[in-house]
Amino acid sequence: SDCMKHYNLYATCPSPKLSTGVVHPVAGMTCQKSCYCPSEYKYTSSNCSGNYTVSGGFCDGKYNDCVCKSEFKYNSSNCSGEKQPSGTSCGGNYNGCTIRPECTVSSKDCTYGCAGYNSCDRCTSCKSNPDCDVSDKSCTYGCASTNSCGICTSCSGNPDCNVTDKSCDCGCSSTNSCGKCTSCKSCPPSDPCSGVSCGSNAYCSGGSCYCNSGYHKSGSACVKDEVHTHSYSCPSGYSTTNSWGSSAQTASKTCSCGAASGTCYKAPAHTHSYSCPSGYSASTCSSNYIQSGTTAKVCSCGATSGTCYKCKNPCDSYSCPANASCTSPGGKPQCTCSSGYVPQPSGGVCICRTDPQYFQCSGGSIVLNEDVDSWAWSCYRGYRVIMASPCAKCVVCN
């Protein structure tokens, strides 16, 4: 429109904005003075957050409604039965619909029927086995059968009567309580080596052939053993000489055949001992010193471990004027006047306290005498000095 084109004004306020009135930039032209959002458009993410979200109409970055987020949709009408509303609530609705705790349990699988149910129709207890209500039989020779509850319902007969009599070539040696033969007498043994030929350098025992002492099996014959001479030596790094006493490490001498004999020795295992290099300390620097460097603790073997600290006194490189000394509280150097001296008002040096309050006479009478190079205090005749600054010159008059 011409209102917007020439005057940056609305001819008609865009919905939902309202007009504050009209103006006539030129004769015959009507424009809106200004347009504003109705008061109900007041919600943004700053005043409508958390469980709520902006909604409805939009005007200049604001909305006319603040409602619960869509996740808050569960109530007793759409979440019932075995489920119930849960989680956080907003406007009477909840953001979760979960199964009731009593409905999460599984029904018991009962062999003999269910004895009880909960509110979700889950079986929570079972009926007992009726077999467990019968009496257990007392049997002399053991139980023949049990029911499903492990209770004996019938007894076994004497088991000795069920065994088969042994048929013995050389007679029965024992019978059981039912008169059945359970073991036979041993027949005289026959020579197992009868008819066995083992050949030269061998002998028979129990029907088998064995080589004589000093011979070993080689195929079907027994041949003479070779004579082995043991030669023992120390493992690498060990020697037969012990120069270290009981602290030496030891190992056995061994032969190439695997035999071991005697003892070998080598130097004890090294124990590390660490220390700080000159100029370093194992302790951290105190508050009055500055840490200027660190290094590792060193062992004589060259190994390193831990931390050493190099501490510098800030006063070592700080100069103070006469009658003053350096201190370093918190690691920062500063000059402090000696006892009896005060900083010169103009700065830079410490001067002797010459104020009257630092010089007292008995009776309170004092005289200030101007010397060539300093001020000196003295008492009137008949009085004596009772207090003076350590550096003040004093002439006592009597």
C-alpha positions as CSV (number, residue, x, y, z in Angstrom):
1,S,0.0,0.0,0.0
2,D,1.0,3.6,-0.3
3,C,1.0,3.8,3.6
4,M,3.8,1.2,3.8
5,K,5.6,2.3,0.6
6,H,5.9,6.0,1.4
7,Y,5.5,6.2,5.2
8,N,6.4,2.7,6.6
9,L,2.9,2.5,8.1
10,Y,0.2,-0.1,7.9
11,A,-3.0,0.7,6.0
12,T,-4.6,-2.0,8.1
13,C,-3.1,-3.7,11.1
14,P,-2.2,-7.4,10.4
15,S,-4.1,-9.9,12.5
16,P,-4.1,-10.3,15.4
17,K,-2.5,-6.8,16.0
18,L,-4.7,-3.9,17.0
19,S,-4.5,-0.3,16.0
20,T,-3.6,2.7,18.3
21,G,-5.5,5.0,15.9
22,V,-5.2,6.4,12.4
23,V,-3.2,9.2,10.8
24,H,-3.6,11.1,7.5
25,P,-0.2,11.7,6.1
26,V,-1.8,13.5,3.1
27,A,-5.3,14.4,2.3
28,G,-7.3,11.4,1.3
29,M,-4.8,8.8,2.8
30,T,-5.7,7.0,6.0
31,C,-2.9,5.0,7.7
32,Q,-2.6,3.2,11.1
33,K,-0.7,5.2,13.6
34,S,0.9,2.0,15.0
35,C,-0.1,-1.6,15.6
36,Y,0.4,-3.7,18.8
37,C,-0.2,-7.2,20.0
38,P,-3.2,-7.8,22.3
39,S,-2.3,-8.4,26.0
40,E,-3.1,-12.1,25.9
41,Y,0.0,-12.6,23.6
42,K,2.4,-12.8,26.6
43,Y,4.0,-16.3,26.5
44,T,7.6,-17.2,25.5
45,S,10.0,-19.9,26.4
46,S,11.2,-17.7,29.3
47,N,7.8,-17.7,31.2
48,C,6.4,-20.9,29.8
49,S,8.9,-23.8,30.2
50,G,9.5,-26.9,32.2
51,N,6.4,-29.1,31.9
52,Y,4.7,-26.4,29.8
53,T,5.1,-25.2,26.2
54,V,3.8,-22.1,24.3
55,S,0.7,-22.6,22.1
56,G,-2.1,-20.9,20.2
57,G,-1.8,-17.7,18.2
58,F,1.6,-15.9,17.5
59,C,2.3,-12.2,17.6
60,D,5.8,-10.6,17.6
61,G,7.5,-13.6,19.1
62,K,4.8,-14.3,21.8
63,Y,2.0,-16.7,22.0
64,N,-1.5,-16.4,23.6
65,D,-1.5,-19.7,25.4
66,C,0.8,-21.8,27.7
67,V,-0.2,-25.5,27.9
68,C,1.1,-28.7,29.2
69,K,3.5,-30.5,26.8
70,S,2.0,-33.2,24.6
71,E,3.8,-35.9,26.7
72,F,1.4,-35.2,29.6
73,K,-1.5,-37.3,28.1
74,Y,-2.2,-40.1,30.5
75,N,-5.0,-40.2,33.1
76,S,-7.4,-42.8,34.5
77,S,-9.5,-42.8,31.3
78,N,-6.7,-43.9,28.9
79,C,-4.4,-45.7,31.4
80,S,-6.3,-48.2,33.5
81,G,-6.7,-51.9,34.1
82,E,-3.3,-53.4,34.8
83,K,-1.7,-50.0,34.1
84,Q,-1.7,-46.7,36.1
85,P,-0.6,-43.1,35.3
86,S,3.0,-42.4,36.5
87,G,5.9,-40.0,36.3
88,T,5.4,-36.2,36.5
89,S,1.9,-34.5,36.5
90,C,0.8,-31.4,34.6
91,G,-2.8,-30.2,34.5
92,G,-4.2,-33.4,35.9
93,N,-2.4,-35.6,33.4
94,Y,0.9,-37.6,33.7
95,N,3.7,-38.2,31.2
96,G,3.9,-42.0,31.9
97,C,1.7,-45.0,31.9
98,T,3.3,-48.0,33.6
99,I,2.1,-51.4,34.7
100,R,1.0,-51.7,38.3
101,P,3.7,-53.3,40.5
102,E,1.4,-56.1,41.5
103,C,0.9,-56.9,37.8
104,T,4.6,-57.2,37.1
105,V,4.9,-60.5,38.9
106,S,4.5,-63.7,37.0
107,S,1.8,-66.2,38.0
108,K,3.3,-69.2,39.7
109,D,3.2,-72.4,37.7
110,C,1.6,-74.8,40.1
111,T,1.7,-78.6,39.7
112,Y,-1.2,-79.2,42.2
113,G,-3.3,-76.0,41.6
114,C,-3.2,-72.4,42.7
115,A,-4.0,-71.5,46.3
116,G,-4.2,-67.7,46.0
117,Y,-4.4,-64.8,43.5
118,N,-3.6,-61.1,43.7
119,S,-5.6,-58.1,42.4
120,C,-4.1,-58.7,38.9
121,D,-5.3,-62.3,38.8
122,R,-1.7,-63.5,39.2
123,C,-1.3,-66.8,41.1
124,T,0.9,-66.0,44.2
125,S,0.8,-69.3,46.1
126,C,0.4,-73.0,45.2
127,K,-1.4,-75.9,46.7
128,S,0.9,-78.5,48.3
129,N,1.5,-82.0,47.0
130,P,-1.2,-84.4,48.5
131,D,1.5,-87.2,48.4
132,C,3.2,-85.3,51.2
133,D,0.3,-86.0,53.6
134,V,0.8,-89.8,53.7
135,S,2.9,-91.7,56.4
136,D,6.4,-92.9,55.6
137,K,6.9,-96.8,55.8
138,S,9.6,-98.1,58.1
139,C,11.5,-100.9,56.2
140,T,14.2,-103.4,57.5
141,Y,15.8,-103.9,54.1
142,G,15.1,-100.6,52.5
143,C,12.3,-98.9,50.7
144,A,11.1,-100.4,47.4
145,S,9.3,-97.4,46.1
146,T,8.5,-93.7,47.0
147,N,5.8,-91.3,45.9
148,S,6.2,-87.9,44.3
149,C,6.9,-86.4,47.7
150,G,9.8,-88.9,48.4
151,I,7.7,-90.8,51.0
152,C,8.3,-94.6,51.1
153,T,5.1,-96.4,50.1
154,S,6.5,-100.1,49.9
155,C,9.4,-102.0,51.4
156,S,12.1,-104.2,49.7
157,G,12.7,-107.9,50.7
158,N,16.0,-109.3,51.9
159,P,18.4,-108.5,49.1
160,D,20.6,-111.5,50.0
161,C,18.0,-113.8,48.7
162,N,18.0,-112.2,45.2
163,V,21.7,-112.9,44.5
164,T,22.8,-115.8,42.3
165,D,24.9,-118.6,43.9
166,K,28.5,-118.4,42.8
167,S,29.7,-121.6,41.0
168,C,33.2,-122.3,42.4
169,D,35.8,-124.7,40.9
170,C,37.7,-125.0,44.2
171,G,34.8,-124.6,46.7
172,C,32.8,-121.7,48.3
173,S,34.6,-119.6,50.9
174,S,31.6,-117.5,52.3
175,T,27.8,-117.3,52.2
176,N,25.3,-114.4,52.9
177,S,22.4,-114.2,55.3
178,C,20.2,-116.1,52.8
179,G,22.7,-119.0,52.4
180,K,23.9,-117.9,48.9
181,C,27.6,-118.4,48.1
182,T,29.1,-114.9,47.6
183,S,32.9,-115.8,47.2
184,C,35.0,-118.8,46.1
185,K,38.1,-120.4,47.4
186,S,41.3,-119.6,45.4
187,C,42.7,-122.4,43.3
188,P,46.5,-123.1,43.5
189,P,48.3,-120.8,41.1
190,S,49.9,-122.1,37.9
191,D,53.4,-120.8,36.8
192,P,52.7,-117.9,34.4
193,C,56.2,-118.2,33.0
194,S,55.8,-121.8,32.1
195,G,56.6,-122.1,28.3
196,V,57.7,-118.4,28.0
197,S,61.1,-117.8,26.4
198,C,62.6,-114.3,26.8
199,G,65.9,-114.7,25.0
200,S,69.4,-113.6,26.2
201,N,70.0,-110.8,28.7
202,A,66.3,-111.1,29.8
203,Y,64.1,-112.8,32.4
204,C,60.4,-113.7,32.9
205,S,58.2,-112.4,35.7
206,G,54.4,-112.9,35.8
207,G,54.3,-114.1,32.3
208,S,56.1,-111.0,30.9
209,C,59.8,-110.6,29.8
210,Y,62.0,-107.9,31.3
211,C,65.7,-106.9,30.5
212,N,68.4,-107.7,33.0
213,S,70.0,-104.8,35.0
214,G,72.4,-102.8,32.7
215,Y,70.4,-103.6,29.6
216,H,67.5,-101.9,27.9
217,K,64.8,-102.9,25.4
218,S,65.7,-102.3,21.7
219,G,63.1,-103.8,19.4
220,S,62.6,-107.4,20.6
221,A,66.1,-107.8,22.1
222,C,67.8,-106.5,25.2
223,V,71.0,-104.5,24.5
224,K,73.7,-103.2,26.9
225,D,73.2,-99.6,28.4
226,E,75.7,-96.9,27.3
227,V,77.7,-95.4,30.1
228,H,77.0,-91.5,30.6
229,T,79.5,-89.3,32.4
230,H,77.8,-86.2,34.0
231,S,79.3,-82.8,33.2
232,Y,77.9,-79.9,35.3
233,S,78.1,-76.2,34.6
234,C,76.7,-72.9,35.9
235,P,73.9,-70.9,34.1
236,S,74.9,-67.7,32.3
237,G,75.8,-64.9,34.7
238,Y,76.6,-67.3,37.6
239,S,79.9,-68.7,38.9
240,T,81.1,-71.4,41.3
241,T,82.6,-68.7,43.6
242,N,80.5,-66.9,46.3
243,S,81.9,-63.4,46.9
244,W,78.7,-62.1,48.4
245,G,77.8,-64.4,51.3
246,S,74.2,-65.1,52.3
247,S,72.9,-62.2,50.1
248,A,74.0,-63.8,46.9
249,Q,71.5,-65.1,44.3
250,T,71.9,-68.9,43.7
251,A,71.1,-71.5,41.1
252,S,72.0,-75.2,40.6
253,K,74.7,-76.6,38.3
254,T,73.1,-78.6,35.5
255,C,74.1,-81.4,33.2
256,S,73.1,-81.6,29.5
257,C,71.1,-84.8,30.5
258,G,69.0,-82.7,32.9
259,A,70.6,-83.8,36.1
260,A,71.5,-81.1,38.7
261,S,74.3,-81.0,41.3
262,G,76.1,-78.2,43.3
263,T,75.4,-74.5,43.6
264,C,76.3,-71.4,41.5
265,Y,76.3,-67.8,42.7
266,K,75.9,-64.2,41.4
267,A,75.7,-60.7,42.9
268,P,72.6,-59.8,45.0
269,A,69.7,-58.1,43.3
270,H,70.1,-54.3,43.3
271,T,68.0,-52.3,45.8
272,H,67.2,-48.7,44.7
273,S,68.1,-45.9,47.0
274,Y,67.0,-42.4,45.7
275,S,68.3,-39.0,46.7
276,C,68.0,-35.4,45.6
277,P,70.9,-33.7,43.6
278,S,72.8,-30.8,45.4
279,G,70.7,-27.7,45.7
280,Y,67.4,-29.6,45.7
281,S,65.2,-30.7,48.5
282,A,62.7,-33.6,48.8
283,S,60.2,-31.2,50.5
284,T,58.1,-28.6,48.7
285,C,59.2,-25.0,49.2
286,S,57.9,-23.1,52.3
287,S,55.5,-20.1,51.8
288,N,58.4,-17.6,52.2
289,Y,60.4,-19.2,49.3
290,I,59.8,-19.4,45.6
291,Q,60.0,-22.7,43.7
292,S,62.5,-22.2,40.8
293,G,62.6,-25.7,39.4
294,T,62.1,-29.4,39.9
295,T,64.0,-32.6,39.0
296,A,63.8,-36.3,39.8
297,K,65.4,-38.2,42.6
298,V,68.3,-40.3,41.4
299,C,69.7,-43.7,42.3
300,S,73.4,-44.6,42.0
301,C,72.3,-47.1,39.3
302,G,71.0,-44.2,37.2
303,A,67.3,-44.9,37.8
304,T,65.0,-42.0,38.7
305,S,61.8,-41.7,40.8
306,G,59.9,-39.0,42.7
307,T,60.3,-35.2,42.7
308,C,63.0,-32.8,44.1
309,Y,62.3,-29.1,44.5
310,K,64.7,-26.1,44.1
311,C,63.7,-23.3,46.4
312,K,64.9,-19.7,46.1
313,N,64.9,-17.0,48.9
314,P,63.5,-13.9,47.2
315,C,65.7,-11.8,49.5
316,D,68.9,-13.2,48.0
317,S,68.5,-10.9,45.0
318,Y,66.8,-8.1,46.8
319,S,68.6,-5.1,48.3
320,C,67.5,-3.1,51.3
321,P,68.8,0.3,52.5
322,A,70.8,0.8,55.8
323,N,69.0,0.1,59.0
324,A,66.6,-2.3,57.3
325,S,66.3,-6.0,56.6
326,C,64.6,-8.1,54.0
327,T,61.6,-10.5,54.7
328,S,59.6,-12.5,52.2
329,P,56.0,-13.2,53.5
330,G,54.1,-15.2,50.8
331,G,57.3,-15.4,48.7
332,K,57.3,-11.6,48.0
333,P,60.4,-9.6,49.2
334,Q,60.0,-6.5,51.2
335,C,62.2,-4.2,53.4
336,T,61.4,-3.6,57.1
337,C,63.1,-1.0,59.2
338,S,65.2,-2.2,62.2
339,S,63.9,-1.7,65.8
340,G,64.0,2.0,66.6
341,Y,63.9,3.1,63.0
342,V,61.0,4.3,60.8
343,P,60.6,4.8,57.1
344,Q,61.6,8.4,56.0
345,P,58.4,10.1,54.8
346,S,60.0,10.9,51.5
347,G,60.8,7.2,51.1
348,G,63.9,5.1,50.4
349,V,65.7,5.0,53.8
350,C,65.0,4.2,57.5
351,I,65.7,7.0,60.0
352,C,66.0,7.0,63.7
353,R,62.8,7.8,65.7
354,T,63.4,11.2,67.2
355,D,59.8,11.9,68.1
356,P,59.4,13.1,71.8
357,Q,57.2,10.0,72.5
358,Y,60.3,7.8,72.0
359,F,62.4,9.7,74.6
360,Q,61.2,10.3,78.2
361,C,62.8,11.8,81.3
362,S,61.9,11.5,84.9
363,G,59.6,14.4,85.6
364,G,58.7,14.6,81.9
365,S,61.1,17.4,81.1
366,I,63.3,17.1,77.9
367,V,65.5,19.3,75.9
368,L,66.2,19.0,72.1
369,N,69.8,19.7,71.3
370,E,70.8,20.2,67.7
371,D,74.0,18.3,66.9
372,V,76.1,18.7,63.9
373,D,74.8,15.6,62.1
374,S,71.7,14.5,64.1
375,W,69.3,15.4,66.8
376,A,70.0,14.5,70.4
377,W,67.7,14.6,73.4
378,S,68.7,15.4,76.9
379,C,67.0,15.9,80.3
380,Y,67.0,19.0,82.3
381,R,69.5,19.1,85.1
382,G,68.4,16.9,88.0
383,Y,66.4,14.5,85.8
384,R,67.4,11.2,84.2
385,V,66.5,9.3,81.1
386,I,63.9,6.6,81.6
387,M,63.2,5.5,78.0
388,A,64.9,6.3,74.6
389,S,64.9,5.0,71.1
390,P,67.7,2.4,70.5
391,C,69.4,4.7,68.0
392,A,68.8,8.1,69.7
393,K,71.8,10.1,71.0
394,C,71.3,11.1,74.6
395,V,73.1,13.4,76.9
396,V,72.3,12.9,80.6
397,C,72.5,15.9,82.7
398,N,72.9,15.6,86.5
